[in-house]
C-alpha cells in the first residue's frame, strides 16, 4: 500500500505493508527520534504529533497517516537553531540519557500549543504518558515551564498597536 503524508513539513510517499505500524514506517524513513520503548503505547518514547496531537506511533497503522501531517522531534528545530522547547529542556537539565526526550518533546509541544501558560500540575498531566527512568521529572517540568515563558516572550501581545485585532 502506498501512503502520502507530510513529515516535518515535507510531502512524503512510502510503500508500507498491511499491518505495518507508524513507528516502523517512520524508522524506515530514517526518523531516529521515534524510539521503540515498549511497543504497547505505555512509555511514550515513540510519540509524534499527528495533525498537532501527540499520539504513540507504535499503536497506529502506517496507513492511518494518509493525507495527514506528522511532526517528529526532528521537525521542531529549524535552520536557525533549536526550538525553544528543546533549548529549555537542555538548559534545565531535563535531558539525561535522551531516550525518552523526543516523546516528551512531542507531548510538551502539544500541551504548549493548547495551553500557552500551563501550571506545573498541567505540565505533569500533559506528560503523564511519557516515562523517564533518569530524571525524576522535576527538571523536565521546569524545562517545559521555562519554554512556555520563552515562547510567550516571542508572541505578539493582544491589543498591541498594529495588531490584527483592530
C-alpha positions as CSV (number, residue, x, y, z in Angstrom):
1,X,0.0,0.0,0.0
2,X,1.3,3.5,-0.8
3,X,0.7,6.4,1.6
4,X,1.3,10.1,1.1
5,X,1.6,12.3,4.1
6,X,3.5,15.4,5.3
7,X,6.5,14.6,7.5
8,X,8.1,17.6,9.2
9,X,6.8,20.0,6.6
10,X,7.7,17.8,3.6
11,X,5.4,15.8,1.4
12,X,6.4,12.1,1.8
13,X,5.5,9.0,-0.1
14,X,6.1,5.5,1.2
15,X,5.1,1.9,0.4
16,X,4.0,0.1,3.5
17,X,3.0,-3.5,4.2
18,X,-0.5,-4.0,5.6
19,X,-0.3,-4.1,9.3
20,X,2.9,-2.0,9.5
21,X,2.9,0.4,12.3
22,X,3.6,4.1,12.0
23,X,6.7,3.6,14.1
24,X,8.0,1.1,11.6
25,X,7.3,3.5,8.7
26,X,9.0,6.4,10.4
27,X,12.0,4.4,11.4
28,X,12.2,3.1,7.9
29,X,12.2,6.7,6.7
30,X,15.3,7.4,8.9
31,X,13.4,9.2,11.6
32,X,15.6,8.1,14.5
33,X,13.8,10.2,17.2
34,X,10.9,7.7,17.2
35,X,12.0,5.2,19.8
36,X,10.7,1.7,20.4
37,X,10.5,1.6,24.2
38,X,7.6,-0.8,24.8
39,X,5.6,-1.4,21.5
40,X,2.4,-1.2,23.7
41,X,1.8,2.5,24.0
42,X,2.8,2.6,27.6
43,X,6.1,4.6,27.6
44,X,5.5,7.5,25.2
45,X,9.0,7.2,23.6
46,X,7.5,6.8,20.2
47,X,5.2,9.9,20.4
48,X,4.8,12.1,17.4
49,X,2.4,14.8,16.5
50,X,-0.4,13.7,14.1
51,X,-2.2,16.8,12.9
52,X,-0.9,18.6,16.1
53,X,-2.0,15.9,18.5
54,X,0.5,13.7,20.4
55,X,0.0,10.0,19.6
56,X,2.0,6.9,20.1
57,X,3.4,5.7,16.8
58,X,3.6,2.1,18.0
59,X,-0.2,1.8,18.2
60,X,-1.1,3.3,14.8
61,X,-1.1,1.6,11.5
62,X,1.1,3.3,8.9
63,X,-1.9,3.5,6.6
64,X,-3.7,5.8,9.0
65,X,-1.5,8.7,8.1
66,X,-2.7,9.0,4.5
67,X,-3.1,12.7,3.8
68,X,-2.2,13.8,7.3
69,X,0.5,16.0,8.9
70,X,3.2,14.4,11.1
71,X,5.8,16.2,13.2
72,X,8.7,14.4,15.0
73,X,11.4,15.8,17.2
74,X,13.5,16.3,14.0
75,X,10.8,18.8,12.8
76,X,11.0,21.1,15.8
77,X,14.4,22.7,15.2
78,X,14.9,24.9,12.1
79,X,17.9,26.2,10.2
80,X,18.3,28.9,12.8
81,X,18.6,26.6,15.8
82,X,16.7,24.6,18.4
83,X,13.0,25.1,19.1
84,X,12.6,26.9,22.4
85,X,11.2,23.7,24.0
86,X,14.4,21.8,23.0
87,X,16.6,24.6,24.3
88,X,14.7,25.0,27.6
89,X,14.9,21.2,28.3
90,X,18.7,21.3,27.7
91,X,19.2,24.4,29.9
92,X,17.1,23.0,32.7
93,X,18.9,19.7,32.7
94,X,15.8,17.8,31.7
95,X,17.7,15.6,29.3
96,X,19.9,12.8,30.6
97,X,20.1,9.6,28.6
98,X,17.8,11.1,26.0
99,X,15.8,8.0,25.1
100,X,12.5,9.5,26.3
101,X,13.3,13.1,25.2
102,X,11.7,13.0,21.7
103,X,8.4,11.7,23.1
104,X,8.4,14.2,25.9
105,X,9.1,17.0,23.4
106,X,6.1,15.9,21.4
107,X,3.8,15.8,24.4
108,X,5.0,19.1,25.7
109,X,4.6,20.7,22.2
110,X,1.0,19.6,22.1
111,X,0.5,20.9,25.6
112,X,2.0,24.3,24.9
113,X,0.1,24.7,21.7
114,X,-3.1,24.1,23.6
115,X,-2.2,25.8,26.9
116,X,0.5,28.5,26.4
117,X,0.9,29.2,30.1
118,X,0.5,25.8,31.9
119,X,0.8,25.3,35.6
120,X,3.2,22.7,36.9
121,X,0.3,20.4,37.5
122,X,-1.0,20.8,33.9
123,X,2.6,20.1,32.7
124,X,2.7,16.9,34.8
125,X,-0.7,15.8,33.5
126,X,0.4,16.6,29.9
127,X,3.5,14.5,30.3
128,X,1.7,11.6,32.1
129,X,2.0,9.3,29.2
130,X,5.8,9.6,29.0
131,X,8.1,7.5,31.2
132,X,11.6,8.7,32.1
133,X,13.8,6.5,34.1
134,X,16.6,9.0,34.6
135,X,15.4,12.5,35.7
136,X,12.7,12.2,38.2
137,X,10.7,14.7,36.1
138,X,11.4,17.8,38.1
139,X,13.9,19.2,35.6
140,X,11.7,18.2,32.7
141,X,8.7,20.1,34.2
142,X,10.9,23.1,34.9
143,X,12.1,23.0,31.3
144,X,8.6,22.9,29.9
145,X,7.6,25.8,32.2
146,X,10.7,27.7,31.0
147,X,9.8,27.0,27.4
148,X,6.3,28.4,27.9
149,X,7.9,31.6,29.2
150,X,10.3,31.8,26.3
151,X,7.5,31.2,23.8
152,X,5.3,33.8,25.5
153,X,8.0,36.4,25.1
154,X,8.0,35.9,21.4
155,X,4.3,36.1,20.8
156,X,2.6,39.4,19.8
157,X,0.7,40.9,22.7
158,X,-3.1,41.2,22.3
159,X,-4.2,44.7,21.6
160,X,-0.7,45.8,20.6
161,X,-0.6,48.7,18.2
162,X,-0.7,47.4,14.6
163,X,-2.1,44.0,15.6
164,X,-4.7,42.2,13.6
165,X,-7.3,42.7,16.4
166,X,-8.1,46.2,15.1
